Amino acid sequence: MRDVLDELMRHYAAGEPVALGTVVATFSSAPRAPGAAMVVAADGTVAGSVSGGCVEGAVYELGREVLADSRPVLQRYGVTDDDAFAVGLTCGGIIDIFVERIDRATFPALDDLAESVRAEVPVALATVVAHPDPERLGKRIVVWPDRVAGSTGSDRIDAAIVDDARGLLASGRSATVGYGPHGERRGEGMSVFVSSFEPPPRLLVFGAIDFAAAMARMGAYLGYRVTVCDARPVFATTSRFPGAHEVVVDWPHRYLSAELAAGRVDERTVVTVLTHDPKFDVPVLRVALRSKLGYIGAMGSRRTHEDRVARLREAGLTEGELAGLSSPIGLDLGARTPEETAVSIAAEIIAVRWGGGGNRLSVLSGRIHS
């Protein structure tokens, strides 16, 4: 829902109802992940996407129906012999989409949710997407680490949902959770989709060079909050890095240590060291490689890499800690320009995050998405 939040809130503020279609479960090679959303407005306009074009037409018509009768619907889409190109997923996947009417009467806590998302305050939205009692269908709870808003109408169900939603929020995951109709942990019959709106992951770019400018733009495009850091004030300026969210003048290792101590980096954080200067590289990599981060990469030639690793060993890093370093940074794409190099680095970050091998899909067989 994050991608369509601005459009959703525009209609909400104007008092205009919309139908919101959300991907709540995927199977096989579905094109969009859970949480992808599409808004169908009363004037017929559309924002967002749930399948990259495969079933948008069908979801649009379903959204119009939901706007008219206000009854939420959970609909499954997949390949069928007759309708694969009409309303099916031609990629072969299966998706469950929950379509509901959103307005001030049905979702009074939406303002608070949107404000938290924009302020990067962790918040989760838990919605009942399947239940034997149609009166509970579409009931929702907004869950923060320290408070809640909304209810399903049952204290027992609410307690189970809030507990699980906070667990998913802490791990930054969105998922459908199953319960019995009265909130039983091992029961069946009720499904609740929890959409986590944790703050965006961070990309720390150390080294205020031309490659860093391209990396900052790429990181922002991928949804990271980008910080460029360099100890040299003449190079670390906001005018040189308009794609970054912030530019910091500090020694990289000192800045990273302070961010770790303050709890502002986590296991989703990406660190790219682009200076290829040992007086900067070795101290910051020593800090990074001893921390639990999502990805740590360093730029440089093979010779620079060998010298860097030798210095890190002298600094006391173990072979296990050194195994967490991606160096030379990036995938072998034949990149030359800063922009191409940023694509190469981003490709490796994505591969590490999702367990991809970095090979051409055309030479592989089997499932595309693991």
C-alpha positions in Angstrom: 0.0 0.0 0.0 3.0 2.3 0.5 3.2 2.9 -3.3 -0.3 4.2 -3.6 -0.6 5.9 -0.2 -0.4 9.4 -1.6 -3.2 8.8 -4.1 -5.2 6.9 -1.5 -4.9 9.8 1.0 -5.8 12.4 -1.7 -9.2 10.7 -2.2 -9.6 10.1 1.5 -9.0 13.8 2.4 -11.6 14.8 -0.2 -14.2 12.4 1.3 -14.2 10.2 -1.8 -14.5 6.4 -1.3 -12.1 4.1 -3.2 -11.7 0.4 -3.6 -8.3 -0.9 -2.5 -7.0 -4.2 -4.0 -4.1 -5.7 -2.1 -2.0 -8.7 -2.9 -2.2 -10.8 0.3 -0.6 -14.1 -0.8 1.4 -15.3 -3.8 2.3 -18.8 -5.1 4.9 -19.9 -7.6 6.2 -17.1 -9.9 3.6 -14.4 -9.2 4.8 -11.0 -10.5 4.1 -8.8 -7.4 4.9 -9.4 -3.7 2.3 -9.4 -0.9 1.5 -5.8 -0.1 1.4 -4.6 -3.7 -1.8 -2.5 -4.1 -4.1 -0.9 -6.6 -6.6 1.9 -6.0 -9.8 2.2 -8.0 -11.5 5.5 -7.5 -15.2 6.3 -7.8 -14.4 8.5 -10.9 -12.9 5.4 -12.6 -9.3 6.4 -12.3 -6.7 3.8 -11.2 -3.4 4.0 -9.4 -0.9 1.2 -8.6 -0.6 -2.4 -9.8 -1.2 -5.8 -8.4 0.2 -8.0 -11.1 2.2 -5.9 -13.6 -0.8 -5.9 -16.0 -2.0 -9.5 -16.0 -5.2 -9.2 -14.0 -5.6 -5.4 -13.5 -8.7 -5.3 -15.7 -10.4 -7.9 -13.6 -9.4 -6.3 -10.3 -10.7 -2.9 -11.7 -14.1 -4.4 -12.4 -14.2 -6.1 -8.9 -13.2 -2.8 -7.4 -16.1 -1.1 -9.0 -18.4 -3.8 -7.6 -17.0 -3.4 -4.1 -17.5 0.4 -4.3 -21.1 -0.2 -5.1 -22.1 -2.7 -2.5 -19.3 -2.2 0.1 -18.7 -5.9 0.6 -15.0 -6.9 0.7 -13.9 -9.8 -1.5 -11.0 -12.2 -1.4 -10.3 -13.3 -5.0 -7.7 -15.8 -6.3 -6.2 -15.3 -9.8 -4.1 -17.8 -11.7 -3.7 -19.4 -15.2 -6.8 -21.1 -16.5 -7.2 -22.9 -19.9 -9.9 -20.5 -21.1 -9.0 -17.2 -19.6 -5.3 -17.1 -19.1 -4.8 -14.0 -21.3 -8.1 -12.4 -20.1 -8.0 -12.5 -16.3 -5.2 -15.0 -15.6 -1.5 -14.7 -14.8 0.3 -15.5 -18.0 3.5 -15.9 -16.0 2.1 -19.1 -14.4 1.8 -17.8 -10.8 -1.2 -17.5 -8.5 -2.1 -14.5 -6.4 -4.8 -13.8 -3.8 -6.1 -10.2 -3.9 -8.3 -8.7 -1.2 -10.5 -5.9 -2.4 -12.2 -3.5 0.1 -13.9 -0.1 0.2 -11.9 2.6 2.0 -13.5 5.8 3.3 -13.7 7.7 6.5 -16.5 5.5 7.9 -14.8 2.2 7.1 -11.2 3.2 8.1 -11.2 6.0 10.6 -7.6 5.3 11.7 -6.1 5.8 8.1 -4.9 9.3 8.9 -2.9 8.0 11.8 -1.5 5.2 9.8 -0.5 7.5 6.9 1.1 10.0 9.3 3.2 7.2 10.8 4.3 5.9 7.4 5.4 9.3 6.2 7.2 10.0 9.5 8.9 6.6 9.2 7.4 5.4 12.5 7.0 1.6 12.5 3.4 0.6 12.1 1.5 -2.5 10.8 -2.0 -2.9 9.3 -3.8 -6.1 10.1 -6.9 -6.9 8.1 -9.2 -9.9 8.3 -9.3 -11.2 4.7 -11.1 -14.5 5.3 -13.6 -15.5 8.1 -16.7 -17.7 8.3 -18.6 -14.8 9.8 -19.0 -12.2 7.0 -19.4 -9.5 9.6 -15.7 -9.9 10.6 -14.5 -9.8 7.0 -12.5 -6.5 6.4 -12.2 -5.7 10.1 -8.8 -4.2 10.8 -6.3 -3.2 13.5 -3.5 -0.6 13.2 -0.6 -1.8 15.3 2.3 0.3 16.6 5.0 -1.0 19.0 3.3 0.8 21.9 -0.4 1.1 20.9 -3.3 -0.1 18.7 -6.3 1.4 16.9 -9.3 -0.6 15.7 -10.7 -4.0 16.6 -12.1 -7.1 15.1 -14.9 -7.1 17.7 -13.3 -9.9 19.8 -10.7 -9.3 22.5 -9.3 -12.8 22.1 -8.8 -12.4 18.3 -7.4 -8.9 18.8 -4.8 -10.1 21.3 -3.6 -12.8 18.9 -3.4 -10.5 15.9 -1.6 -7.7 17.8 1.0 -10.1 19.1 1.7 -11.6 15.7 1.6 -8.2 13.9 4.2 -6.8 16.3 6.4 -9.8 15.6 6.1 -9.3 11.8 6.7 -5.6 12.2 9.9 -6.2 14.2 11.2 -8.4 11.4 10.0 -6.0 8.6 7.8 -8.7 7.0 4.3 -8.7 5.6 2.4 -12.0 5.6 -1.0 -13.7 5.9 -1.5 -15.4 9.3 -4.0 -18.1 9.9 -6.2 -18.6 13.0 -9.3 -20.4 14.1 -12.5 -18.4 13.9 -12.1 -17.3 17.5 -8.4 -16.5 17.3 -7.2 -20.1 18.0 -3.5 -20.2 17.2 -3.6 -23.7 15.5 -7.1 -23.3 14.1 -8.4 -22.7 10.6 -11.0 -20.5 9.0 -9.7 -17.0 9.7 -6.9 -15.4 7.6 -5.4 -12.0 8.6 -3.1 -10.1 6.3 -0.5 -8.1 8.1 1.2 -5.3 6.1 4.3 -4.0 7.8 5.4 -0.4 7.2 8.8 -0.4 8.8 11.1 2.5 8.0 12.9 2.0 4.7 16.3 0.1 4.8 19.4 2.2 4.8 22.2 2.4 2.2 25.4 3.9 3.5 27.8 5.0 0.8 31.3 5.7 2.0 33.4 7.8 -0.3 32.3 11.0 -2.0 33.3 10.1 -5.6 31.5 10.1 -8.9 30.6 6.5 -8.5 28.9 7.4 -5.2 26.6 9.9 -6.9 25.4 7.1 -9.3 25.1 4.7 -6.4 23.0 7.2 -4.3 20.5 7.6 -7.2 20.3 3.9 -7.7 19.8 3.2 -3.9 17.0 5.8 -3.7 15.3 4.3 -6.7 15.4 0.9 -5.0 13.7 2.3 -1.9 16.7 2.8 0.4 17.3 5.8 2.6 20.7 6.9 1.3 23.5 8.5 3.3 26.8 9.5 1.6 29.6 9.9 4.1 33.2 11.2 3.6 35.7 12.9 5.9 36.6 15.5 3.2 34.2 18.4 3.3 35.3 19.7 -0.1 33.9 16.6 -1.7 31.0 15.7 0.7 28.5 18.4 -0.3 24.7 18.1 -1.0 25.1 19.8 -4.4 27.3 16.9 -5.6 24.9 14.2 -4.3 21.3 15.4 -5.0 20.2 11.7 -5.0 21.1 11.1 -1.4 18.8 11.8 1.5 21.7 13.1 3.6 25.4 13.9 3.1 27.6 13.6 6.2 31.1 15.0 6.7 32.8 12.5 9.1 35.3 9.7 9.2 33.4 6.7 7.9 34.4 4.4 10.8 33.4 7.0 13.3 30.0 7.6 11.7 29.2 3.9 11.3 30.2 3.2 14.9 27.9 6.1 16.1 25.0 4.8 14.0 25.4 1.3 15.3 25.5 2.6 18.9 22.3 4.6 18.3 20.5 1.6 16.8 19.9 3.4 13.5 21.3 0.5 11.4 20.1 -3.1 11.3 20.3 -6.4 9.4 18.7 -4.8 6.3 21.4 -2.1 6.1 23.6 -2.0 3.0 27.2 -0.6 3.3 29.2 0.2 0.1 32.8 1.4 0.5 33.8 3.2 -2.7 36.9 5.1 -1.6 39.5 2.4 -2.3 41.8 4.2 0.1 43.1 2.1 3.0 43.1 4.9 5.5 39.3 5.1 5.0 38.5 1.6 3.9 40.2 -0.5 6.6 38.8 1.2 9.7 35.2 1.3 8.4 35.3 -2.3 7.1 36.6 -3.4 10.5 33.5 -2.0 12.1 31.1 -3.2 9.4 32.4 -6.7 9.2 31.9 -7.2 13.0 28.3 -6.1 12.8 25.1 -7.8 11.6 24.4 -6.0 8.3 22.6 -6.9 5.2 25.4 -6.4 2.7 29.0 -5.1 2.8 30.9 -4.3 -0.4 34.1 -2.5 -1.2 35.3 -1.1 -4.5 38.7 -1.7 -5.9 40.9 -3.7 -8.2 42.1 -7.2 -7.5 45.4 -5.8 -6.2 43.5 -3.3 -4.0 41.4 -6.1 -2.7 44.3 -8.3 -1.8 46.0 -5.4 0.0 42.8 -4.5 1.8 42.2 -8.1 3.0 45.8 -8.3 4.2 45.4 -5.1 6.2 42.1 -6.3 7.7 43.8 -9.6 8.8 46.5 -7.5 10.5 43.7 -5.5 12.2 42.5 -8.8 13.8 39.6 -9.8 11.6 38.9 -13.6 11.3 38.4 -15.5 8.1 34.7 -15.9 9.1 34.3 -12.1 9.4 36.2 -11.5 6.1 33.7 -13.9 4.4 31.0 -11.3 4.8 32.9 -8.9 2.4 31.8 -8.6 -1.2 35.0 -7.4 -2.9 35.6 -6.4 -5.6 32.1 -5.1 -5.3 29.3 -5.9 -7.8 28.4 -8.6 -10.4 30.3 -9.2 -13.6 28.2 -7.2 -16.0 31.1 -5.6 -17.9 30.2 -2.2 -16.3 32.4 0.8 -17.3 30.6 4.0 -16.4 29.5 5.1 -12.8 25.9 4.4 -13.7 26.7 0.9 -15.1 28.8 0.2 -12.0 25.9 1.3 -9.8 23.6 -1.2 -11.6 26.3 -3.9 -11.1 26.4 -3.2 -7.4 22.7 -3.0 -7.1 22.4 -6.4 -8.9 24.7 -8.0 -6.3 22.8 -6.4 -3.4 19.5 -7.8 -4.8 21.0 -11.3 -5.4 22.4 -11.4 -1.8 19.1 -10.3 -0.4 17.0 -12.8 -2.2 19.5 -15.7 -2.7 19.8 -15.2 -6.5 22.8 -16.6 -8.3 23.4 -13.7 -10.7 23.1 -16.0 -13.8 21.2 -15.2 -17.0 17.6 -16.6 -16.7 17.7 -17.8 -20.3 20.4 -20.4 -19.4 18.6 -21.6 -16.3 15.7 -23.9 -15.8 13.1 -24.3 -13.0 11.3 -21.7 -11.0 12.3 -18.0 -11.5 11.4 -17.0 -7.9 12.6 -19.1 -5.0 
